[in-house]
Amino acid sequence: MKTSPILYVIITTLLLITITIMSAMDLPFNWVFYITVVGQVSIVLMVYKVLTDNYSTNKTFAHFYEDRPISSIVFEAENENPRS
């Protein structure tokens, strides 16, 4: 079974949030240190899995954000007095 890279992203994020909480609670240094080392290894693994994922799409940059299409913005100033 192929695992999705999003699983690695979620696990790494939770691990790094745990490190932050552990260091804020002044837990013993060796716990925080070892979990930090595990977190660094998980970041490398996560980046590798995300970059080597076999993902393809038909979308192009022309599609950009489909929920909010890009259109040119025109500002019209009312009662504007040019400096003369």
Biopython code that builds the backbone (N, CA, C, O; Angstrom):
import numpy as np
from Bio.PDB.StructureBuilder import StructureBuilder

atoms = [
    (1, "MET", "N", (0.832, -1.177, 0.000)),
    (1, "MET", "CA", (0.000, 0.000, 0.000)),
    (1, "MET", "C", (0.878, 1.242, 0.000)),
    (1, "MET", "O", (1.839, 1.336, 0.763)),
    (2, "LYS", "N", (0.544, 2.178, -0.849)),
    (2, "LYS", "CA", (1.315, 3.404, -0.946)),
    (2, "LYS", "C", (0.775, 4.427, 0.057)),
    (2, "LYS", "O", (-0.428, 4.683, 0.104)),
    (3, "THR", "N", (1.663, 5.001, 0.851)),
    (3, "THR", "CA", (1.233, 6.021, 1.800)),
    (3, "THR", "C", (1.348, 7.397, 1.160)),
    (3, "THR", "O", (2.254, 7.667, 0.371)),
    (4, "SER", "N", (0.433, 8.231, 1.512)),
    (4, "SER", "CA", (0.406, 9.582, 0.974)),
    (4, "SER", "C", (1.453, 10.445, 1.680)),
    (4, "SER", "O", (1.684, 10.274, 2.877)),
    (5, "PRO", "N", (2.086, 11.362, 0.961)),
    (5, "PRO", "CA", (3.067, 12.240, 1.610)),
    (5, "PRO", "C", (2.450, 13.140, 2.672)),
    (5, "PRO", "O", (3.155, 13.620, 3.560)),
    (6, "ILE", "N", (1.144, 13.374, 2.590)),
    (6, "ILE", "CA", (0.512, 14.232, 3.590)),
    (6, "ILE", "C", (0.600, 13.601, 4.979)),
    (6, "ILE", "O", (0.621, 14.317, 5.980)),
    (7, "LEU", "N", (0.652, 12.277, 5.051)),
    (7, "LEU", "CA", (0.814, 11.600, 6.332)),
    (7, "LEU", "C", (2.156, 11.977, 6.968)),
    (7, "LEU", "O", (2.226, 12.219, 8.173)),
    (8, "TYR", "N", (3.213, 12.025, 6.165)),
    (8, "TYR", "CA", (4.531, 12.431, 6.670)),
    (8, "TYR", "C", (4.525, 13.887, 7.123)),
    (8, "TYR", "O", (5.166, 14.229, 8.117)),
    (9, "VAL", "N", (3.813, 14.737, 6.409)),
    (9, "VAL", "CA", (3.725, 16.150, 6.785)),
    (9, "VAL", "C", (2.997, 16.295, 8.123)),
    (9, "VAL", "O", (3.421, 17.071, 8.980)),
    (10, "ILE", "N", (1.917, 15.559, 8.299)),
    (10, "ILE", "CA", (1.154, 15.637, 9.548)),
    (10, "ILE", "C", (1.982, 15.122, 10.727)),
    (10, "ILE", "O", (2.026, 15.760, 11.779)),
    (11, "ILE", "N", (2.628, 13.987, 10.557)),
    (11, "ILE", "CA", (3.444, 13.414, 11.642)),
    (11, "ILE", "C", (4.585, 14.354, 12.016)),
    (11, "ILE", "O", (4.849, 14.571, 13.198)),
    (12, "THR", "N", (5.259, 14.912, 11.018)),
    (12, "THR", "CA", (6.370, 15.832, 11.291)),
    (12, "THR", "C", (5.876, 17.090, 11.992)),
    (12, "THR", "O", (6.520, 17.577, 12.921)),
    (13, "THR", "N", (4.748, 17.614, 11.556)),
    (13, "THR", "CA", (4.193, 18.815, 12.191)),
    (13, "THR", "C", (3.844, 18.545, 13.650)),
    (13, "THR", "O", (4.175, 19.344, 14.526)),
    (14, "LEU", "N", (3.185, 17.437, 13.910)),
    (14, "LEU", "CA", (2.834, 17.100, 15.301)),
    (14, "LEU", "C", (4.066, 16.876, 16.158)),
    (14, "LEU", "O", (4.088, 17.255, 17.329)),
    (15, "LEU", "N", (5.087, 16.265, 15.585)),
    (15, "LEU", "CA", (6.332, 16.038, 16.315)),
    (15, "LEU", "C", (6.998, 17.366, 16.678)),
    (15, "LEU", "O", (7.466, 17.535, 17.804)),
    (16, "LEU", "N", (7.043, 18.295, 15.743)),
    (16, "LEU", "CA", (7.689, 19.576, 16.023)),
    (16, "LEU", "C", (6.872, 20.444, 16.980)),
    (16, "LEU", "O", (7.442, 21.213, 17.755)),
    (17, "ILE", "N", (5.555, 20.328, 16.934)),
    (17, "ILE", "CA", (4.720, 21.033, 17.924)),
    (17, "ILE", "C", (4.957, 20.435, 19.308)),
    (17, "ILE", "O", (4.996, 21.164, 20.300)),
    (18, "THR", "N", (5.114, 19.117, 19.382)),
    (18, "THR", "CA", (5.406, 18.450, 20.654)),
    (18, "THR", "C", (6.739, 18.928, 21.226)),
    (18, "THR", "O", (6.856, 19.144, 22.432)),
    (19, "ILE", "N", (7.738, 19.092, 20.367)),
    (19, "ILE", "CA", (9.036, 19.602, 20.828)),
    (19, "ILE", "C", (8.884, 20.999, 21.419)),
    (19, "ILE", "O", (9.466, 21.306, 22.459)),
    (20, "THR", "N", (8.110, 21.830, 20.761)),
    (20, "THR", "CA", (7.898, 23.194, 21.263)),
    (20, "THR", "C", (7.220, 23.179, 22.622)),
    (20, "THR", "O", (7.619, 23.914, 23.525)),
    (21, "ILE", "N", (6.207, 22.353, 22.772)),
    (21, "ILE", "CA", (5.503, 22.265, 24.056)),
    (21, "ILE", "C", (6.422, 21.704, 25.142)),
    (21, "ILE", "O", (6.425, 22.192, 26.272)),
    (22, "MET", "N", (7.206, 20.669, 24.788)),
    (22, "MET", "CA", (8.120, 20.078, 25.765)),
    (22, "MET", "C", (9.166, 21.074, 26.237)),
    (22, "MET", "O", (9.487, 21.118, 27.425)),
    (23, "SER", "N", (9.702, 21.873, 25.322)),
    (23, "SER", "CA", (10.717, 22.842, 25.747)),
    (23, "SER", "C", (10.101, 23.985, 26.545)),
    (23, "SER", "O", (10.757, 24.542, 27.425)),
    (24, "ALA", "N", (8.854, 24.342, 26.252)),
    (24, "ALA", "CA", (8.190, 25.396, 27.017)),
    (24, "ALA", "C", (7.847, 24.934, 28.428)),
    (24, "ALA", "O", (7.776, 25.751, 29.346)),
    (25, "MET", "N", (7.634, 23.632, 28.608)),
    (25, "MET", "CA", (7.297, 23.087, 29.921)),
    (25, "MET", "C", (8.529, 22.702, 30.723)),
    (25, "MET", "O", (8.404, 22.117, 31.799)),
    (26, "ASP", "N", (9.722, 23.020, 30.216)),
    (26, "ASP", "CA", (10.981, 22.729, 30.904)),
    (26, "ASP", "C", (11.146, 21.253, 31.252)),
    (26, "ASP", "O", (11.542, 20.904, 32.364)),
    (27, "LEU", "N", (10.840, 20.404, 30.293)),
    (27, "LEU", "CA", (11.099, 18.973, 30.479)),
    (27, "LEU", "C", (12.602, 18.741, 30.413)),
    (27, "LEU", "O", (13.339, 19.611, 29.950)),
    (28, "PRO", "N", (13.065, 17.586, 30.866)),
    (28, "PRO", "CA", (14.511, 17.320, 30.872)),
    (28, "PRO", "C", (15.135, 17.495, 29.480)),
    (28, "PRO", "O", (14.537, 17.171, 28.454)),
    (29, "PHE", "N", (16.354, 18.018, 29.498)),
    (29, "PHE", "CA", (17.042, 18.344, 28.249)),
    (29, "PHE", "C", (17.206, 17.136, 27.341)),
    (29, "PHE", "O", (17.042, 17.253, 26.127)),
    (30, "ASN", "N", (17.529, 15.971, 27.910)),
    (30, "ASN", "CA", (17.776, 14.796, 27.060)),
    (30, "ASN", "C", (16.527, 14.383, 26.284)),
    (30, "ASN", "O", (16.647, 13.933, 25.145)),
    (31, "TRP", "N", (15.321, 14.521, 26.869)),
    (31, "TRP", "CA", (14.099, 14.201, 26.139)),
    (31, "TRP", "C", (13.928, 15.140, 24.959)),
    (31, "TRP", "O", (13.670, 14.713, 23.833)),
    (32, "VAL", "N", (14.076, 16.425, 25.240)),
    (32, "VAL", "CA", (13.898, 17.428, 24.175)),
    (32, "VAL", "C", (14.956, 17.235, 23.097)),
    (32, "VAL", "O", (14.656, 17.359, 21.909)),
    (33, "PHE", "N", (16.185, 16.933, 23.490)),
    (33, "PHE", "CA", (17.264, 16.747, 22.523)),
    (33, "PHE", "C", (16.989, 15.553, 21.610)),
    (33, "PHE", "O", (17.104, 15.671, 20.390)),
    (34, "TYR", "N", (16.630, 14.412, 22.183)),
    (34, "TYR", "CA", (16.412, 13.215, 21.371)),
    (34, "TYR", "C", (15.203, 13.379, 20.444)),
    (34, "TYR", "O", (15.232, 12.932, 19.297)),
    (35, "ILE", "N", (14.167, 14.005, 20.930)),
    (35, "ILE", "CA", (13.000, 14.217, 20.063)),
    (35, "ILE", "C", (13.332, 15.240, 18.980)),
    (35, "ILE", "O", (12.793, 15.152, 17.876)),
    (36, "THR", "N", (14.201, 16.202, 19.265)),
    (36, "THR", "CA", (14.638, 17.150, 18.235)),
    (36, "THR", "C", (15.422, 16.430, 17.142)),
    (36, "THR", "O", (15.246, 16.729, 15.961)),
    (37, "VAL", "N", (16.272, 15.499, 17.514)),
    (37, "VAL", "CA", (17.021, 14.723, 16.515)),
    (37, "VAL", "C", (16.057, 13.897, 15.670)),
    (37, "VAL", "O", (16.202, 13.831, 14.449)),
    (38, "VAL", "N", (15.079, 13.272, 16.309)),
    (38, "VAL", "CA", (14.070, 12.507, 15.563)),
    (38, "VAL", "C", (13.283, 13.447, 14.640)),
    (38, "VAL", "O", (12.936, 13.075, 13.519)),
    (39, "GLY", "N", (13.006, 14.662, 15.115)),
    (39, "GLY", "CA", (12.291, 15.646, 14.295)),
    (39, "GLY", "C", (13.091, 16.059, 13.072)),
    (39, "GLY", "O", (12.529, 16.228, 11.990)),
    (40, "GLN", "N", (14.398, 16.224, 13.233)),
    (40, "GLN", "CA", (15.237, 16.586, 12.087)),
    (40, "GLN", "C", (15.276, 15.467, 11.054)),
    (40, "GLN", "O", (15.239, 15.726, 9.851)),
    (41, "VAL", "N", (15.351, 14.231, 11.521)),
    (41, "VAL", "CA", (15.326, 13.088, 10.593)),
    (41, "VAL", "C", (13.973, 13.019, 9.892)),
    (41, "VAL", "O", (13.907, 12.724, 8.699)),
    (42, "SER", "N", (12.892, 13.289, 10.627)),
    (42, "SER", "CA", (11.566, 13.230, 10.011)),
    (42, "SER", "C", (11.367, 14.352, 8.990)),
    (42, "SER", "O", (10.638, 14.176, 8.014)),
    (43, "ILE", "N", (12.007, 15.500, 9.208)),
    (43, "ILE", "CA", (11.914, 16.583, 8.215)),
    (43, "ILE", "C", (12.590, 16.158, 6.921)),
    (43, "ILE", "O", (12.050, 16.379, 5.836)),
    (44, "VAL", "N", (13.767, 15.551, 7.026)),
    (44, "VAL", "CA", (14.468, 15.087, 5.820)),
    (44, "VAL", "C", (13.640, 14.023, 5.107)),
    (44, "VAL", "O", (13.510, 14.058, 3.884)),
    (45, "LEU", "N", (13.080, 13.080, 5.859)),
    (45, "LEU", "CA", (12.246, 12.038, 5.270)),
    (45, "LEU", "C", (10.994, 12.632, 4.617)),
    (45, "LEU", "O", (10.605, 12.219, 3.525)),
    (46, "MET", "N", (10.372, 13.595, 5.287)),
    (46, "MET", "CA", (9.176, 14.236, 4.746)),
    (46, "MET", "C", (9.475, 14.938, 3.428)),
    (46, "MET", "O", (8.728, 14.786, 2.462)),
    (47, "VAL", "N", (10.559, 15.706, 3.382)),
    (47, "VAL", "CA", (10.922, 16.411, 2.158)),
    (47, "VAL", "C", (11.203, 15.422, 1.032)),
    (47, "VAL", "O", (10.789, 15.646, -0.106)),
    (48, "TYR", "N", (11.900, 14.335, 1.337)),
    (48, "TYR", "CA", (12.182, 13.318, 0.323)),
    (48, "TYR", "C", (10.883, 12.706, -0.212)),
    (48, "TYR", "O", (10.718, 12.564, -1.423)),
    (49, "LYS", "N", (9.968, 12.345, 0.684)),
    (49, "LYS", "CA", (8.715, 11.723, 0.264)),
    (49, "LYS", "C", (7.854, 12.678, -0.561)),
    (49, "LYS", "O", (7.231, 12.266, -1.539)),
    (50, "VAL", "N", (7.819, 13.941, -0.172)),
    (50, "VAL", "CA", (7.009, 14.913, -0.919)),
    (50, "VAL", "C", (7.594, 15.150, -2.307)),
    (50, "VAL", "O", (6.855, 15.219, -3.290)),
    (51, "LEU", "N", (8.916, 15.274, -2.392)),
    (51, "LEU", "CA", (9.539, 15.565, -3.687)),
    (51, "LEU", "C", (9.559, 14.368, -4.630)),
    (51, "LEU", "O", (9.583, 14.550, -5.847)),
    (52, "THR", "N", (9.550, 13.154, -4.100)),
    (52, "THR", "CA", (9.588, 11.972, -4.968)),
    (52, "THR", "C", (8.213, 11.362, -5.193)),
    (52, "THR", "O", (8.106, 10.292, -5.793)),
    (53, "ASP", "N", (7.158, 12.021, -4.723)),
    (53, "ASP", "CA", (5.812, 11.505, -4.919)),
    (53, "ASP", "C", (5.449, 11.557, -6.401)),
    (53, "ASP", "O", (5.755, 12.530, -7.089)),
    (54, "ASN", "N", (4.801, 10.512, -6.881)),
    (54, "ASN", "CA", (4.409, 10.431, -8.279)),
    (54, "ASN", "C", (3.043, 11.101, -8.439)),
    (54, "ASN", "O", (2.020, 10.420, -8.520)),
    (55, "TYR", "N", (3.029, 12.419, -8.483)),
    (55, "TYR", "CA", (1.796, 13.198, -8.564)),
    (55, "TYR", "C", (1.777, 13.944, -9.881)),
    (55, "TYR", "O", (2.763, 14.573, -10.264)),
    (56, "SER", "N", (0.666, 13.873, -10.562)),
    (56, "SER", "CA", (0.544, 14.621, -11.816)),
    (56, "SER", "C", (-0.833, 15.261, -11.881)),
    (56, "SER", "O", (-1.783, 14.790, -11.256)),
    (57, "THR", "N", (-0.926, 16.330, -12.639)),
    (57, "THR", "CA", (-2.182, 17.054, -12.790)),
    (57, "THR", "C", (-2.244, 17.661, -14.185)),
    (57, "THR", "O", (-1.221, 17.818, -14.852)),
    (58, "ASN", "N", (-3.448, 17.998, -14.615)),
    (58, "ASN", "CA", (-3.604, 18.657, -15.916)),
    (58, "ASN", "C", (-3.672, 20.170, -15.754)),
    (58, "ASN", "O", (-3.763, 20.890, -16.748)),
    (59, "LYS", "N", (-3.631, 20.656, -14.542)),
    (59, "LYS", "CA", (-3.745, 22.090, -14.295)),
    (59, "LYS", "C", (-2.488, 22.815, -14.764)),
    (59, "LYS", "O", (-1.385, 22.271, -14.735)),
    (60, "THR", "N", (-2.686, 24.050, -15.195)),
    (60, "THR", "CA", (-1.576, 24.911, -15.593)),
    (60, "THR", "C", (-1.673, 26.202, -14.793)),
    (60, "THR", "O", (-2.590, 26.387, -13.992)),
    (61, "PHE", "N", (-0.720, 27.085, -15.021)),
    (61, "PHE", "CA", (-0.768, 28.363, -14.325)),
    (61, "PHE", "C", (-1.935, 29.219, -14.802)),
    (61, "PHE", "O", (-2.316, 30.175, -14.126)),
    (62, "ALA", "N", (-2.497, 28.894, -15.940)),
    (62, "ALA", "CA", (-3.664, 29.631, -16.426)),
    (62, "ALA", "C", (-4.871, 29.387, -15.518)),
    (62, "ALA", "O", (-5.745, 30.248, -15.418)),
    (63, "HIS", "N", (-4.933, 28.222, -14.851)),
    (63, "HIS", "CA", (-6.038, 27.925, -13.952)),
    (63, "HIS", "C", (-5.902, 28.702, -12.641)),
    (63, "HIS", "O", (-6.908, 29.108, -12.060)),
    (64, "PHE", "N", (-4.687, 28.909, -12.177)),
    (64, "PHE", "CA", (-4.345, 29.618, -10.947)),
    (64, "PHE", "C", (-5.322, 29.267, -9.834)),
    (64, "PHE", "O", (-5.432, 28.094, -9.479)),
    (65, "TYR", "N", (-6.033, 30.231, -9.270)),
    (65, "TYR", "CA", (-7.001, 29.959, -8.219)),
    (65, "TYR", "C", (-8.375, 29.828, -8.874)),
    (65, "TYR", "O", (-8.909, 30.799, -9.410)),
    (66, "GLU", "N", (-8.936, 28.634, -8.825)),
    (66, "GLU", "CA", (-10.215, 28.426, -9.477)),
    (66, "GLU", "C", (-11.372, 29.000, -8.667)),
    (66, "GLU", "O", (-12.413, 29.329, -9.235)),
    (67, "ASP", "N", (-11.213, 29.124, -7.359)),
    (67, "ASP", "CA", (-12.310, 29.652, -6.556)),
    (67, "ASP", "C", (-12.399, 31.170, -6.625)),
    (67, "ASP", "O", (-13.450, 31.736, -6.325)),
    (68, "ARG", "N", (-11.330, 31.835, -7.011)),
    (68, "ARG", "CA", (-11.345, 33.285, -7.149)),
    (68, "ARG", "C", (-10.541, 33.655, -8.382)),
    (68, "ARG", "O", (-9.321, 33.799, -8.302)),
    (69, "PRO", "N", (-11.201, 33.812, -9.519)),
    (69, "PRO", "CA", (-10.469, 34.121, -10.745)),
    (69, "PRO", "C", (-9.765, 35.473, -10.663)),
    (69, "PRO", "O", (-10.238, 36.408, -10.017)),
    (70, "ILE", "N", (-8.651, 35.542, -11.321)),
    (70, "ILE", "CA", (-7.882, 36.778, -11.333)),
    (70, "ILE", "C", (-8.435, 37.689, -12.417)),
    (70, "ILE", "O", (-8.563, 37.288, -13.574)),
    (71, "SER", "N", (-8.751, 38.887, -12.043)),
    (71, "SER", "CA", (-9.197, 39.882, -13.017)),
    (71, "SER", "C", (-8.479, 41.183, -12.698)),
    (71, "SER", "O", (-8.039, 41.410, -11.571)),
    (72, "SER", "N", (-8.373, 42.015, -13.694)),
    (72, "SER", "CA", (-7.663, 43.274, -13.463)),
    (72, "SER", "C", (-8.518, 44.184, -12.594)),
    (72, "SER", "O", (-9.741, 44.232, -12.728)),
    (73, "ILE", "N", (-7.857, 44.893, -11.714)),
    (73, "ILE", "CA", (-8.538, 45.806, -10.809)),
    (73, "ILE", "C", (-8.393, 47.215, -11.359)),
    (73, "ILE", "O", (-7.289, 47.671, -11.656)),
    (74, "VAL", "N", (-9.509, 47.888, -11.488)),
    (74, "VAL", "CA", (-9.500, 49.255, -12.007)),
    (74, "VAL", "C", (-9.987, 50.164, -10.890)),
    (74, "VAL", "O", (-11.078, 49.975, -10.352)),
    (75, "PHE", "N", (-9.181, 51.139, -10.553)),
    (75, "PHE", "CA", (-9.557, 52.123, -9.552)),
    (75, "PHE", "C", (-9.963, 53.401, -10.260)),
    (75, "PHE", "O", (-9.212, 53.955, -11.063)),
    (76, "GLU", "N", (-11.145, 53.850, -9.951)),
    (76, "GLU", "CA", (-11.606, 55.123, -10.500)),
    (76, "GLU", "C", (-11.760, 56.108, -9.352)),
    (76, "GLU", "O", (-12.523, 55.879, -8.413)),
    (77, "ALA", "N", (-11.036, 57.185, -9.443)),
    (77, "ALA", "CA", (-11.097, 58.195, -8.378)),
    (77, "ALA", "C", (-12.215, 59.174, -8.683)),
    (77, "ALA", "O", (-12.361, 59.663, -9.804)),
    (78, "GLU", "N", (-12.993, 59.442, -7.653)),
    (78, "GLU", "CA", (-14.075, 60.418, -7.805)),
    (78, "GLU", "C", (-13.623, 61.747, -7.247)),
    (78, "GLU", "O", (-12.921, 61.798, -6.238)),
    (79, "ASN", "N", (-14.017, 62.809, -7.894)),
    (79, "ASN", "CA", (-13.709, 64.172, -7.452)),
    (79, "ASN", "C", (-12.206, 64.380, -7.257)),
    (79, "ASN", "O", (-11.775, 65.010, -6.291)),
    (80, "GLU", "N", (-11.451, 63.863, -8.148)),
    (80, "GLU", "CA", (-10.003, 64.033, -8.043)),
    (80, "GLU", "C", (-9.604, 65.309, -8.741)),
    (80, "GLU", "O", (-9.930, 65.523, -9.908)),
    (81, "ASN", "N", (-8.897, 66.153, -8.021)),
    (81, "ASN", "CA", (-8.401, 67.404, -8.591)),
    (81, "ASN", "C", (-6.920, 67.259, -8.898)),
    (81, "ASN", "O", (-6.105, 67.098, -7.990)),
    (82, "PRO", "N", (-6.577, 67.316, -10.169)),
    (82, "PRO", "CA", (-5.153, 67.207, -10.488)),
    (82, "PRO", "C", (-4.406, 68.452, -10.027)),
    (82, "PRO", "O", (-4.944, 69.559, -10.068)),
    (83, "ARG", "N", (-3.192, 68.272, -9.599)),
    (83, "ARG", "CA", (-2.377, 69.404, -9.178)),
    (83, "ARG", "C", (-1.980, 70.227, -10.380)),
    (83, "ARG", "O", (-1.454, 69.704, -11.363)),
    (84, "SER", "N", (-2.232, 71.498, -10.297)),
    (84, "SER", "CA", (-1.826, 72.351, -11.410)),
    (84, "SER", "C", (-0.974, 73.494, -10.937)),
    (84, "SER", "O", (-0.541, 74.316, -11.744)),
]
sb = StructureBuilder()
sb.init_structure("model")
sb.init_model(0)
sb.init_chain("A")
sb.init_seg("    ")
for serial, (resi, resn, name, xyz) in enumerate(atoms, 1):
    if name == "N":
        sb.init_residue(resn, " ", resi, " ")
    sb.init_atom(name, np.array(xyz, "f"), 0.0, 1.0, " ", f" {name:<3s}", serial, name[0])
structure = sb.get_structure()
